[in-house]
């Protein structure tokens, strides 16, 4: 994999040489990301507005208002972690090329959610409250605090020089992939697809398809970085770190369950807090498996609509040229996550 065997991915410095390329898989991920291009302007929210006013109960609207409040700042937190903590330490130009593209995609997601809020919450005061959700909505603040705890853990780290610093970076990367993207956002997507299973909010669902593709690729890149670091420095990922990962995901699940208790507090037909807890445990087990660890919960996915969620649409994106997208792509895509 690496043509410079004495230089590792987390070695301090700022390698600029792309040839010989040490990690061609990162470059291929960058090239694939470029092919997957879309714009917010392609999304039609008009039918969603009609659904919100005429087809959804107060409990449904509470769920969606809380959800868009989380979306309002969630990707900004991810972007800050990417720029402040990840880019400077992954010492391979091909990896930084992918992170540059990911940063663009995170900005695109922020624009998507900004447009979503402008359409769903026409009252300016309500929009202000949504953007301040990390400060004044307890269930969202709890998730944000969890994220910041891990971001802040390496916030002041300018050079990775010790084994403990490398382990801390590795935990940050795993937290990003398995908890923030792989639990918080995947749970949010589940709520979106729940509404679509009822024939509601198709504009939000179509945009979420594109965001889901991006986030799945971001998550896989992060896991691939973890794979590389573990291959280069296998002693880092010891039993103590595995226990930290188990504990980290358990804490993330509890944060997300508290959010579920909030968003479902009005009683939403067809989905429950118990369902969401089991779904999160199912996702966590998939992440443990991806990391080469034993599953912890051994539960099935209780959300049947996630098993059926428009797989054909996701596949077709990579098999056709359509005027609905900026870039036509041929080939196949595989998602490592089972829903």
C-alpha positions as CSV (number, residue, x, y, z in Angstrom):
1,X,0.0,0.0,0.0
2,X,2.7,2.5,1.0
3,X,5.7,3.2,-1.3
4,X,7.5,5.0,1.6
5,X,7.5,2.4,4.3
6,X,9.1,4.6,6.9
7,X,6.5,7.3,6.7
8,X,3.1,6.6,8.2
9,X,-0.2,8.4,7.9
10,X,0.0,10.1,11.3
11,X,3.6,11.1,11.1
12,X,4.0,14.8,11.8
13,X,4.6,17.0,8.8
14,X,2.9,18.2,5.7
15,X,3.8,15.8,2.8
16,X,3.2,17.4,-0.6
17,X,4.3,14.7,-3.0
18,X,1.6,12.8,-4.8
19,X,4.0,10.6,-6.7
20,X,4.8,7.9,-5.8
21,X,1.3,7.8,-4.3
22,X,1.2,6.0,-0.9
23,X,-2.5,5.6,-0.5
24,X,-4.2,5.2,-3.9
25,X,-7.5,4.2,-2.2
26,X,-7.9,7.8,-0.9
27,X,-7.4,9.2,-4.4
28,X,-10.0,6.9,-5.8
29,X,-12.4,8.0,-3.1
30,X,-11.8,11.6,-4.2
31,X,-12.4,10.8,-7.8
32,X,-15.6,9.0,-7.0
33,X,-16.8,11.9,-4.9
34,X,-16.3,14.3,-7.8
35,X,-18.6,12.2,-9.9
36,X,-21.4,12.4,-7.2
37,X,-22.3,16.1,-7.7
38,X,-25.7,17.6,-7.0
39,X,-27.1,21.0,-6.1
40,X,-29.7,22.2,-3.6
41,X,-31.5,24.1,-6.3
42,X,-32.6,20.8,-7.8
43,X,-34.8,20.0,-4.8
44,X,-38.5,20.9,-4.8
45,X,-39.9,21.6,-1.4
46,X,-43.3,22.9,-2.5
47,X,-45.1,19.6,-2.0
48,X,-43.5,19.3,1.5
49,X,-45.0,22.6,2.5
50,X,-48.5,21.3,1.6
51,X,-47.8,18.1,3.6
52,X,-46.8,20.1,6.6
53,X,-49.9,22.3,6.6
54,X,-52.6,19.7,5.6
55,X,-51.4,16.1,6.1
56,X,-49.3,16.1,9.3
57,X,-50.4,16.0,13.0
58,X,-49.0,18.3,15.7
59,X,-46.9,15.4,16.8
60,X,-45.5,14.9,13.3
61,X,-44.7,18.6,13.1
62,X,-43.0,18.6,16.4
63,X,-40.8,15.7,15.2
64,X,-39.9,17.5,11.9
65,X,-39.2,20.8,13.6
66,X,-36.8,19.2,16.1
67,X,-35.2,17.3,13.2
68,X,-34.5,20.4,11.1
69,X,-33.2,22.1,14.3
70,X,-30.6,19.3,14.6
71,X,-29.8,19.5,10.9
72,X,-29.3,23.3,11.2
73,X,-25.9,22.9,13.0
74,X,-25.0,19.2,12.8
75,X,-22.9,19.5,9.6
76,X,-21.3,22.6,10.8
77,X,-20.0,20.7,13.8
78,X,-18.6,18.0,11.4
79,X,-17.0,20.7,9.2
80,X,-15.2,22.2,12.2
81,X,-13.8,18.9,13.3
82,X,-12.7,18.2,9.8
83,X,-10.8,21.5,9.4
84,X,-9.5,21.9,12.9
85,X,-8.6,18.3,13.9
86,X,-8.4,16.0,10.9
87,X,-6.9,17.8,7.9
88,X,-3.7,18.8,9.6
89,X,-2.9,15.4,10.9
90,X,-3.6,13.0,8.0
91,X,-0.2,13.4,6.4
92,X,-0.9,12.3,2.8
93,X,-1.8,14.7,0.0
94,X,-4.3,12.3,-1.5
95,X,-6.1,12.0,1.8
96,X,-6.2,15.8,2.1
97,X,-7.7,16.0,-1.5
98,X,-10.6,13.8,-0.3
99,X,-11.0,15.9,2.9
100,X,-11.1,19.1,0.7
101,X,-14.0,17.6,-1.3
102,X,-15.7,16.4,1.8
103,X,-15.6,20.0,3.2
104,X,-17.3,21.2,0.0
105,X,-20.0,18.5,0.5
106,X,-20.5,19.4,4.2
107,X,-21.0,23.1,3.1
108,X,-23.5,21.8,0.5
109,X,-25.4,20.0,3.3
110,X,-25.4,23.1,5.4
111,X,-26.9,25.0,2.4
112,X,-29.5,22.2,2.0
113,X,-30.6,22.4,5.6
114,X,-30.6,26.2,5.5
115,X,-33.0,26.1,2.5
116,X,-35.0,23.4,4.3
117,X,-35.5,25.7,7.4
118,X,-36.4,28.7,5.2
119,X,-39.1,26.6,3.6
120,X,-40.4,24.7,6.6
121,X,-40.2,27.5,9.2
122,X,-41.4,30.7,7.5
123,X,-41.5,32.6,10.9
124,X,-38.1,34.3,11.3
125,X,-38.3,33.9,15.1
126,X,-38.8,30.1,14.8
127,X,-35.8,30.0,12.4
128,X,-33.6,31.8,15.0
129,X,-34.6,29.3,17.7
130,X,-33.8,26.4,15.3
131,X,-30.3,27.7,14.7
132,X,-29.8,28.2,18.4
133,X,-30.9,24.6,19.2
134,X,-27.6,23.5,20.5
135,X,-28.0,26.1,23.3
136,X,-31.7,25.9,24.1
137,X,-33.0,22.4,23.3
138,X,-31.7,19.9,25.8
139,X,-32.0,16.8,23.6
140,X,-29.9,18.5,20.8
141,X,-27.5,20.1,23.3
142,X,-26.7,16.7,24.7
143,X,-25.7,15.4,21.3
144,X,-23.7,18.6,20.6
145,X,-21.9,18.3,23.9
146,X,-21.0,14.7,23.1
147,X,-19.5,15.8,19.8
148,X,-17.6,18.7,21.3
149,X,-16.1,16.5,24.0
150,X,-14.3,14.4,21.3
151,X,-13.5,17.4,19.1
152,X,-12.0,19.3,22.1
153,X,-10.0,16.3,23.1
154,X,-7.5,17.1,20.2
155,X,-8.5,20.7,19.6
156,X,-5.1,22.0,20.8
157,X,-3.0,19.2,19.3
158,X,-0.7,20.7,16.6
159,X,1.6,17.7,16.2
160,X,1.0,14.0,16.8
161,X,4.2,12.8,18.3
162,X,3.3,10.3,21.1
163,X,1.5,7.0,21.2
164,X,-1.2,8.5,23.4
165,X,-1.8,11.3,20.9
166,X,-2.1,8.8,18.1
167,X,-4.7,6.9,20.1
168,X,-6.6,10.0,20.9
169,X,-6.7,10.9,17.2
170,X,-7.8,7.4,16.3
171,X,-10.7,7.7,18.8
172,X,-11.7,11.1,17.3
173,X,-11.8,9.5,13.9
174,X,-13.9,6.5,15.1
175,X,-16.2,8.9,17.0
176,X,-16.8,10.9,13.8
177,X,-17.4,7.8,11.6
178,X,-19.3,5.5,14.0
179,X,-21.2,8.0,16.3
180,X,-21.7,11.4,14.6
181,X,-22.2,10.2,11.0
182,X,-23.1,6.6,11.8
183,X,-25.6,7.1,14.6
184,X,-26.7,10.7,14.9
185,X,-27.2,11.3,11.2
186,X,-28.3,7.8,10.4
187,X,-31.0,8.1,13.0
188,X,-32.0,11.5,11.5
189,X,-32.3,9.9,8.1
190,X,-34.5,7.2,9.5
191,X,-37.0,9.8,10.6
192,X,-37.0,11.2,7.1
193,X,-37.6,7.8,5.5
194,X,-40.3,7.1,8.1
195,X,-42.2,10.1,6.7
196,X,-41.6,9.0,3.2
197,X,-43.0,5.6,4.0
198,X,-46.2,7.5,4.8
199,X,-46.0,9.3,1.5
200,X,-44.9,12.6,3.1
201,X,-42.1,15.1,2.6
202,X,-40.8,13.7,-0.7
203,X,-38.7,16.8,-1.3
204,X,-36.8,16.3,2.0
205,X,-36.5,12.6,1.2
206,X,-35.0,13.1,-2.3
207,X,-32.5,15.6,-0.9
208,X,-31.7,13.2,1.9
209,X,-30.9,10.4,-0.6
210,X,-28.1,12.6,-1.9
211,X,-26.9,13.6,1.5
212,X,-27.0,9.9,2.6
213,X,-24.8,9.0,-0.3
214,X,-22.3,11.7,0.6
215,X,-22.3,10.8,4.3
216,X,-21.9,7.1,3.6
217,X,-18.8,7.9,1.6
218,X,-17.5,10.2,4.4
219,X,-18.0,7.4,6.9
220,X,-16.2,4.9,4.7
221,X,-13.2,7.3,4.2
222,X,-12.9,7.7,8.0
223,X,-13.1,3.9,8.5
224,X,-10.5,3.4,5.8
225,X,-8.2,5.9,7.6
226,X,-8.7,3.8,10.8
227,X,-7.8,0.7,8.8
228,X,-4.6,2.3,7.5
229,X,-3.5,3.5,11.0
230,X,-4.2,0.1,12.5
231,X,-2.2,-1.6,9.8
232,X,0.7,0.7,10.2
233,X,0.5,0.8,14.0
234,X,-1.3,-2.3,15.2
235,X,-0.4,-1.9,18.8
236,X,-2.6,1.3,19.1
237,X,-5.9,-0.6,18.8
238,X,-5.6,-2.8,21.9
239,X,-8.2,-4.2,24.3
240,X,-8.4,-0.9,26.2
241,X,-9.2,1.1,23.1
242,X,-11.8,-1.5,22.0
243,X,-13.5,-1.0,25.4
244,X,-13.4,2.8,24.9
245,X,-15.1,2.3,21.5
246,X,-17.8,0.2,23.1
247,X,-18.3,2.8,25.8
248,X,-18.3,5.6,23.3
249,X,-21.0,4.1,21.1
250,X,-23.1,3.2,24.2
251,X,-23.0,6.9,25.3
252,X,-23.9,8.0,21.8
253,X,-26.9,5.7,21.7
254,X,-28.1,7.2,25.0
255,X,-27.8,10.7,23.6
256,X,-29.8,9.8,20.5
257,X,-32.4,7.9,22.6
258,X,-32.9,11.1,24.6
259,X,-33.5,12.9,21.3
260,X,-35.9,10.2,20.3
261,X,-37.8,10.7,23.5
262,X,-38.1,14.4,22.7
263,X,-39.1,14.1,19.0
264,X,-41.6,11.3,19.6
265,X,-43.1,12.8,22.8
266,X,-46.3,13.6,21.1
267,X,-47.0,10.0,20.1
268,X,-46.1,9.4,16.4
269,X,-47.9,6.4,14.9
270,X,-45.7,3.7,13.5
271,X,-42.4,4.5,15.3
272,X,-41.4,4.4,19.0
273,X,-38.5,5.2,21.2
274,X,-38.0,1.4,21.7
275,X,-37.7,1.0,17.9
276,X,-35.1,3.8,17.7
277,X,-33.0,2.3,20.5
278,X,-33.0,-1.1,18.7
279,X,-32.2,0.5,15.4
280,X,-29.3,2.4,16.9
281,X,-28.0,-0.8,18.5
282,X,-28.3,-2.5,15.1
283,X,-26.3,0.3,13.5
284,X,-23.7,0.2,16.3
285,X,-23.2,-3.6,15.8
286,X,-22.5,-2.9,12.1
287,X,-19.9,-0.4,13.1
288,X,-18.3,-2.8,15.5
289,X,-18.2,-5.4,12.7
290,X,-16.6,-2.8,10.3
291,X,-13.9,-2.2,13.0
292,X,-13.2,-6.0,13.3
293,X,-14.8,-6.1,16.8
294,X,-17.4,-8.4,18.3
295,X,-21.0,-7.3,18.0
296,X,-22.5,-6.2,21.3
297,X,-26.2,-6.0,20.9
298,X,-27.1,-8.7,18.3
299,X,-30.5,-7.2,17.4
300,X,-32.3,-7.0,14.1
301,X,-33.3,-3.8,12.4
302,X,-36.8,-3.1,13.6
303,X,-37.6,-0.4,11.0
304,X,-38.9,-2.2,8.0
305,X,-39.2,1.0,6.0
306,X,-35.4,1.3,6.2
307,X,-35.0,-2.1,4.7
308,X,-37.1,-1.0,1.8
309,X,-36.0,2.6,1.6
310,X,-35.7,3.4,-2.1
311,X,-32.6,1.2,-2.8
312,X,-33.5,1.3,-6.5
313,X,-33.2,5.1,-6.5
314,X,-29.8,5.0,-4.8
315,X,-28.6,2.4,-7.3
316,X,-30.0,4.1,-10.3
317,X,-28.0,7.2,-9.6
318,X,-24.8,5.4,-10.5
319,X,-26.2,3.6,-13.5
320,X,-27.8,6.3,-15.6
321,X,-27.3,9.8,-17.0
322,X,-30.1,12.0,-16.0
323,X,-30.8,15.7,-16.4
324,X,-31.8,15.7,-12.7
325,X,-28.1,15.5,-11.7
326,X,-25.2,17.7,-12.6
327,X,-22.9,14.8,-13.4
328,X,-23.9,11.5,-14.9
329,X,-22.2,8.4,-13.5
330,X,-21.9,4.9,-14.6
331,X,-21.0,1.9,-12.5
332,X,-22.0,0.6,-9.1
333,X,-22.0,1.7,-5.6
334,X,-21.9,-0.5,-2.5
335,X,-22.8,0.5,1.0
336,X,-21.2,-1.3,3.8
337,X,-24.0,-0.6,6.1
338,X,-27.0,-3.0,6.3
339,X,-30.3,-1.4,7.3
